[in-house]
Amino acid sequence: MKREDNKQKNNTEKYTVILLGSILFMLCVMTIIMIISMVCRCTDLISVQDQGYNGGGVGMLIDPNAVDSSDVQSSDEEQGVAISGISTIIIPKGKKEATVDFYNPDKNVDMYYQTFELRLTDDSGGYETLYTSGLVEPGKHIEHITLSRVLDSGEYRAVVHVQPYRMNEERTPTNNADIKTKLIVK
């Protein structure tokens, strides 16, 4: 009986050592993954700053083309996402560069980043994306954009698709808005 107790005790100790070793191994792997993730995130930010922004939608990085705003708005309304409107965009014929005023109102400070997409729309509900911004901080404007292609002269139906993101670590997207816009090329 004593021999069985010793054997059972040895097995228990063996399983305990294996379990603790496995937990230690998993903790080491998780630590390495976290360190690599942080280093990659820093490298992405540095490379965008060093190499310049290409205007093609970097994704979840702060858009370096955004400039300070002077649109101080005060309101006693319930705090929600503030979204700016734009009714007409005029683009010079034969050019891909356009002057716009896509801005994330100051009212969103400490709450929401925003991204902007300029989309041509059609009767079937489809669209073609001509421009995508990176994240725009509250109080910042995008004033100059480069379209993905040159458009022929004329008037186009378009929307400015505005996607707010919470200012948390995950940058969680919230409800978005499509602002009907007339695009004029002349």
Short mmCIF file of the C-alpha atoms (twelve columns), coordinates in Angstrom:
data_MODEL
# 
_entry.id   MODEL 
# 
loop_
_atom_site.group_PDB 
_atom_site.id 
_atom_site.type_symbol 
_atom_site.label_atom_id 
_atom_site.label_alt_id 
_atom_site.label_comp_id 
_atom_site.label_asym_id 
_atom_site.label_seq_id 
_atom_site.Cartn_x 
_atom_site.Cartn_y 
_atom_site.Cartn_z 
_atom_site.pdbx_PDB_model_num 
ATOM 1   C CA . MET A 1   0.000   0.000  0.000   1 
ATOM 2   C CA . LYS A 2   2.863   2.329  0.843   1 
ATOM 3   C CA . ARG A 3   4.441   1.494  -2.505  1 
ATOM 4   C CA . GLU A 4   1.227   2.509  -4.343  1 
ATOM 5   C CA . ASP A 5   1.052   5.772  -2.364  1 
ATOM 6   C CA . ASN A 6   4.677   6.576  -3.347  1 
ATOM 7   C CA . LYS A 7   3.938   5.731  -6.986  1 
ATOM 8   C CA . GLN A 8   0.806   7.924  -6.956  1 
ATOM 9   C CA . LYS A 9   2.762   10.730 -5.251  1 
ATOM 10  C CA . ASN A 10  5.518   10.484 -7.908  1 
ATOM 11  C CA . ASN A 11  2.907   10.627 -10.701 1 
ATOM 12  C CA . THR A 12  1.250   13.665 -9.089  1 
ATOM 13  C CA . GLU A 13  4.604   15.436 -8.772  1 
ATOM 14  C CA . LYS A 14  5.453   14.562 -12.382 1 
ATOM 15  C CA . TYR A 15  2.129   15.987 -13.656 1 
ATOM 16  C CA . THR A 16  2.541   19.098 -11.501 1 
ATOM 17  C CA . VAL A 17  6.016   19.732 -12.950 1 
ATOM 18  C CA . ILE A 18  4.697   19.209 -16.508 1 
ATOM 19  C CA . LEU A 19  1.740   21.542 -15.863 1 
ATOM 20  C CA . LEU A 20  3.915   24.297 -14.363 1 
ATOM 21  C CA . GLY A 21  6.428   23.937 -17.194 1 
ATOM 22  C CA . SER A 22  3.649   24.248 -19.786 1 
ATOM 23  C CA . ILE A 23  2.254   27.366 -18.103 1 
ATOM 24  C CA . LEU A 24  5.724   28.932 -17.950 1 
ATOM 25  C CA . PHE A 25  6.303   28.117 -21.623 1 
ATOM 26  C CA . MET A 26  2.968   29.693 -22.649 1 
ATOM 27  C CA . LEU A 27  3.744   32.835 -20.641 1 
ATOM 28  C CA . CYS A 28  7.110   33.153 -22.400 1 
ATOM 29  C CA . VAL A 29  5.491   32.743 -25.833 1 
ATOM 30  C CA . MET A 30  2.802   35.337 -25.020 1 
ATOM 31  C CA . THR A 31  5.447   37.797 -23.798 1 
ATOM 32  C CA . ILE A 32  7.455   37.381 -26.994 1 
ATOM 33  C CA . ILE A 33  4.335   37.906 -29.133 1 
ATOM 34  C CA . MET A 34  3.447   41.078 -27.220 1 
ATOM 35  C CA . ILE A 35  6.976   42.470 -27.614 1 
ATOM 36  C CA . ILE A 36  6.996   41.721 -31.355 1 
ATOM 37  C CA . SER A 37  3.559   43.313 -31.737 1 
ATOM 38  C CA . MET A 38  4.678   46.511 -29.991 1 
ATOM 39  C CA . VAL A 39  7.875   46.724 -32.042 1 
ATOM 40  C CA . CYS A 40  5.964   46.226 -35.308 1 
ATOM 41  C CA . ARG A 41  3.415   48.887 -34.364 1 
ATOM 42  C CA . CYS A 42  6.208   51.393 -33.640 1 
ATOM 43  C CA . THR A 43  8.005   50.477 -36.873 1 
ATOM 44  C CA . ASP A 44  4.807   51.070 -38.904 1 
ATOM 45  C CA . LEU A 45  4.389   54.542 -37.399 1 
ATOM 46  C CA . ILE A 46  8.044   55.428 -37.971 1 
ATOM 47  C CA . SER A 47  8.049   54.190 -41.580 1 
ATOM 48  C CA . VAL A 48  4.959   56.252 -42.451 1 
ATOM 49  C CA . GLN A 49  6.551   59.362 -40.973 1 
ATOM 50  C CA . ASP A 50  9.933   58.730 -42.584 1 
ATOM 51  C CA . GLN A 51  8.701   57.735 -46.045 1 
ATOM 52  C CA . GLY A 52  5.788   60.147 -46.340 1 
ATOM 53  C CA . TYR A 53  2.100   59.445 -46.761 1 
ATOM 54  C CA . ASN A 54  0.952   58.251 -50.174 1 
ATOM 55  C CA . GLY A 55  -2.686  59.355 -49.831 1 
ATOM 56  C CA . GLY A 56  -3.865  55.851 -50.648 1 
ATOM 57  C CA . GLY A 57  -5.390  55.009 -47.277 1 
ATOM 58  C CA . VAL A 58  -2.738  53.808 -44.853 1 
ATOM 59  C CA . GLY A 59  -5.512  52.371 -42.721 1 
ATOM 60  C CA . MET A 60  -5.528  52.855 -39.021 1 
ATOM 61  C CA . LEU A 61  -2.722  55.411 -38.805 1 
ATOM 62  C CA . ILE A 62  -3.172  59.119 -38.094 1 
ATOM 63  C CA . ASP A 63  -3.301  60.974 -41.424 1 
ATOM 64  C CA . PRO A 64  -0.276  63.322 -41.535 1 
ATOM 65  C CA . ASN A 65  -2.035  65.508 -44.165 1 
ATOM 66  C CA . ALA A 66  -4.592  66.730 -41.615 1 
ATOM 67  C CA . VAL A 67  -4.090  70.318 -40.448 1 
ATOM 68  C CA . ASP A 68  -5.336  72.227 -37.391 1 
ATOM 69  C CA . SER A 69  -8.882  73.521 -37.327 1 
ATOM 70  C CA . SER A 70  -10.310 76.767 -36.068 1 
ATOM 71  C CA . ASP A 71  -13.900 75.477 -36.026 1 
ATOM 72  C CA . VAL A 72  -14.661 75.794 -32.327 1 
ATOM 73  C CA . GLN A 73  -18.243 74.696 -31.775 1 
ATOM 74  C CA . SER A 74  -20.029 74.621 -28.474 1 
ATOM 75  C CA . SER A 75  -23.307 72.897 -27.841 1 
ATOM 76  C CA . ASP A 76  -25.414 71.707 -24.962 1 
ATOM 77  C CA . GLU A 77  -26.670 68.772 -27.065 1 
ATOM 78  C CA . GLU A 78  -26.192 65.146 -26.169 1 
ATOM 79  C CA . GLN A 79  -22.651 64.022 -27.012 1 
ATOM 80  C CA . GLY A 80  -22.624 62.022 -30.233 1 
ATOM 81  C CA . VAL A 81  -20.345 61.886 -33.236 1 
ATOM 82  C CA . ALA A 82  -20.098 65.275 -34.949 1 
ATOM 83  C CA . ILE A 83  -19.799 64.964 -38.729 1 
ATOM 84  C CA . SER A 84  -19.130 67.828 -41.129 1 
ATOM 85  C CA . GLY A 85  -20.991 68.163 -44.404 1 
ATOM 86  C CA . ILE A 86  -19.802 69.112 -47.861 1 
ATOM 87  C CA . SER A 87  -22.288 69.738 -50.673 1 
ATOM 88  C CA . THR A 88  -20.054 70.322 -53.716 1 
ATOM 89  C CA . ILE A 89  -16.500 69.460 -54.713 1 
ATOM 90  C CA . ILE A 90  -14.977 71.115 -57.773 1 
ATOM 91  C CA . ILE A 91  -12.017 69.467 -59.517 1 
ATOM 92  C CA . PRO A 92  -10.047 71.059 -62.361 1 
ATOM 93  C CA . LYS A 93  -10.381 69.204 -65.685 1 
ATOM 94  C CA . GLY A 94  -7.481  66.839 -66.369 1 
ATOM 95  C CA . LYS A 95  -6.253  66.861 -62.759 1 
ATOM 96  C CA . LYS A 96  -6.211  64.240 -60.009 1 
ATOM 97  C CA . GLU A 97  -5.550  66.820 -57.281 1 
ATOM 98  C CA . ALA A 98  -8.501  68.491 -55.584 1 
ATOM 99  C CA . THR A 99  -9.052  70.989 -52.809 1 
ATOM 100 C CA . VAL A 100 -11.627 69.827 -50.249 1 
ATOM 101 C CA . ASP A 101 -12.521 70.444 -46.644 1 
ATOM 102 C CA . PHE A 102 -12.913 67.068 -44.966 1 
ATOM 103 C CA . TYR A 103 -12.705 67.778 -41.268 1 
ATOM 104 C CA . ASN A 104 -13.291 66.105 -37.975 1 
ATOM 105 C CA . PRO A 105 -15.018 68.725 -35.784 1 
ATOM 106 C CA . ASP A 106 -13.471 69.816 -32.498 1 
ATOM 107 C CA . LYS A 107 -16.600 68.487 -30.781 1 
ATOM 108 C CA . ASN A 108 -15.185 64.960 -31.207 1 
ATOM 109 C CA . VAL A 109 -12.096 65.687 -29.074 1 
ATOM 110 C CA . ASP A 110 -11.133 62.745 -26.834 1 
ATOM 111 C CA . MET A 111 -13.888 60.656 -28.440 1 
ATOM 112 C CA . TYR A 112 -13.601 59.977 -32.197 1 
ATOM 113 C CA . TYR A 113 -11.118 59.858 -35.056 1 
ATOM 114 C CA . GLN A 114 -12.675 59.919 -38.535 1 
ATOM 115 C CA . THR A 115 -11.722 58.608 -41.963 1 
ATOM 116 C CA . PHE A 116 -13.077 59.996 -45.233 1 
ATOM 117 C CA . GLU A 117 -13.710 58.300 -48.569 1 
ATOM 118 C CA . LEU A 118 -14.832 60.113 -51.698 1 
ATOM 119 C CA . ARG A 119 -17.025 57.723 -53.695 1 
ATOM 120 C CA . LEU A 120 -18.734 58.035 -57.074 1 
ATOM 121 C CA . THR A 121 -22.206 56.461 -56.902 1 
ATOM 122 C CA . ASP A 122 -24.400 54.849 -59.553 1 
ATOM 123 C CA . ASP A 123 -28.085 53.963 -59.962 1 
ATOM 124 C CA . SER A 124 -27.562 50.341 -58.878 1 
ATOM 125 C CA . GLY A 125 -26.269 51.363 -55.443 1 
ATOM 126 C CA . GLY A 126 -22.675 50.591 -56.375 1 
ATOM 127 C CA . TYR A 127 -19.771 52.954 -55.988 1 
ATOM 128 C CA . GLU A 128 -16.163 53.582 -56.955 1 
ATOM 129 C CA . THR A 129 -13.783 54.879 -54.306 1 
ATOM 130 C CA . LEU A 130 -11.695 57.788 -55.611 1 
ATOM 131 C CA . TYR A 131 -9.933  58.733 -52.370 1 
ATOM 132 C CA . THR A 132 -9.446  57.268 -48.877 1 
ATOM 133 C CA . SER A 133 -7.882  59.135 -45.968 1 
ATOM 134 C CA . GLY A 134 -6.100  57.828 -42.932 1 
ATOM 135 C CA . LEU A 135 -7.420  58.690 -39.456 1 
ATOM 136 C CA . VAL A 136 -8.130  62.380 -38.926 1 
ATOM 137 C CA . GLU A 137 -7.909  63.666 -35.364 1 
ATOM 138 C CA . PRO A 138 -10.589 65.999 -33.959 1 
ATOM 139 C CA . GLY A 139 -9.971  69.602 -35.005 1 
ATOM 140 C CA . LYS A 140 -7.964  68.572 -38.089 1 
ATOM 141 C CA . HIS A 141 -8.815  69.065 -41.792 1 
ATOM 142 C CA . ILE A 142 -7.878  67.287 -44.991 1 
ATOM 143 C CA . GLU A 143 -7.577  70.131 -47.502 1 
ATOM 144 C CA . HIS A 144 -5.777  68.552 -50.466 1 
ATOM 145 C CA . ILE A 145 -6.457  65.109 -51.915 1 
ATOM 146 C CA . THR A 146 -5.240  63.108 -54.892 1 
ATOM 147 C CA . LEU A 147 -7.878  61.024 -56.661 1 
ATOM 148 C CA . SER A 148 -7.181  57.518 -57.890 1 
ATOM 149 C CA . ARG A 149 -7.822  58.646 -61.484 1 
ATOM 150 C CA . VAL A 150 -8.579  61.661 -63.685 1 
ATOM 151 C CA . LEU A 151 -12.278 62.261 -64.386 1 
ATOM 152 C CA . ASP A 152 -13.855 63.584 -67.598 1 
ATOM 153 C CA . SER A 153 -15.588 66.973 -67.500 1 
ATOM 154 C CA . GLY A 154 -19.092 66.931 -66.087 1 
ATOM 155 C CA . GLU A 155 -21.175 66.545 -62.941 1 
ATOM 156 C CA . TYR A 156 -21.025 63.349 -60.920 1 
ATOM 157 C CA . ARG A 157 -23.124 62.013 -58.063 1 
ATOM 158 C CA . ALA A 158 -20.877 61.214 -55.140 1 
ATOM 159 C CA . VAL A 159 -20.860 60.612 -51.416 1 
ATOM 160 C CA . VAL A 160 -18.314 61.427 -48.773 1 
ATOM 161 C CA . HIS A 161 -18.285 58.283 -46.617 1 
ATOM 162 C CA . VAL A 162 -17.348 59.253 -43.048 1 
ATOM 163 C CA . GLN A 163 -16.285 56.445 -40.687 1 
ATOM 164 C CA . PRO A 164 -15.788 57.429 -37.021 1 
ATOM 165 C CA . TYR A 165 -13.486 55.346 -34.795 1 
ATOM 166 C CA . ARG A 166 -13.471 55.448 -31.012 1 
ATOM 167 C CA . MET A 167 -10.247 56.772 -29.515 1 
ATOM 168 C CA . ASN A 168 -9.515  53.522 -27.696 1 
ATOM 169 C CA . GLU A 169 -6.602  51.174 -28.212 1 
ATOM 170 C CA . GLU A 170 -8.601  49.042 -30.668 1 
ATOM 171 C CA . ARG A 171 -9.879  52.123 -32.549 1 
ATOM 172 C CA . THR A 172 -13.325 50.559 -32.724 1 
ATOM 173 C CA . PRO A 173 -15.451 51.734 -35.693 1 
ATOM 174 C CA . THR A 174 -18.884 53.191 -34.920 1 
ATOM 175 C CA . ASN A 175 -21.878 54.016 -37.119 1 
ATOM 176 C CA . ASN A 176 -20.852 55.730 -40.344 1 
ATOM 177 C CA . ALA A 177 -22.457 58.337 -42.591 1 
ATOM 178 C CA . ASP A 178 -22.680 58.879 -46.335 1 
ATOM 179 C CA . ILE A 179 -23.006 62.575 -47.177 1 
ATOM 180 C CA . LYS A 180 -24.458 63.172 -50.645 1 
ATOM 181 C CA . THR A 181 -22.124 65.405 -52.609 1 
ATOM 182 C CA . LYS A 182 -22.033 66.814 -56.133 1 
ATOM 183 C CA . LEU A 183 -18.660 66.371 -57.830 1 
ATOM 184 C CA . ILE A 184 -18.040 68.869 -60.656 1 
ATOM 185 C CA . VAL A 185 -15.111 68.518 -63.053 1 
ATOM 186 C CA . LYS A 186 -14.496 71.619 -65.180 1 
# 
